[in-house]
Amino acid sequence: MKQDRFHGRVRGATHPCCVPGCTQPGEFRAPGVRPSGFDGPGDYRWFCLEHIRAFNQGYDFFRGMSPEQIQRAQSPISGWESENRAFRPDAGIDQAPRWNDFADPLDAIHARARMRRDDYLKGQDAARRGLNPADRRAYEVLGLDFDADRRALRGRYSELVRRYHPDRNGGDRSHEARLTEVIDAYNHLRRLPSFS
């Protein structure tokens, strides 16, 4: 049986139209009556083109549902309310995922997993230290660890300014955006209590 791609006709269907007295072949499938408590289409019914059009005009998916059930069915997260292990933010942290058993000669899978784990642990460390996302971004721009002191901050800032400033790198102005990021990150971090 070949199904037309765009409008649901199943050519060569052997089902007769389920409307009594109709002699046309039932080439269009429609959901049947759903038993109470069953979340699915039920038994399918087959209609000819004329009767599927009439069926579609009168079809109401929500018939028999309470307002709460209708609201749940229309929710964008319908069916995704429960969080499973694969989609948790700490997935793969507590135990190795199943793909850990595959050969990974280029270290593509393991490198990505390590990077995700390290990012997760950095986020946990930043939260424990009371750092917000802007603080964390400033640390990343300067390439500093969270336990860096004022001396390390000033040293790293001086090193990056020398590297990116046009007066220090032969007039190359292609790094001006990066220099601005470095200056903003330094000004942000130097105001934090841990650097005062």
Secondary structure by P-SEA (a helix, b strand, c coil): cccccccccccccccccccccccccccbbbbcccccccccccbbbbbcaaaaaaaaaaccccccccaaaaaaaaccccccccccccccccccccccccccccccccaaaaaaaaaaaaaaaaaaaaaaacccaaaaaaaaaacccccccaaaaaaaaaaaaaacccccccccccaaaaaaaaaaaaaaaaaccccc
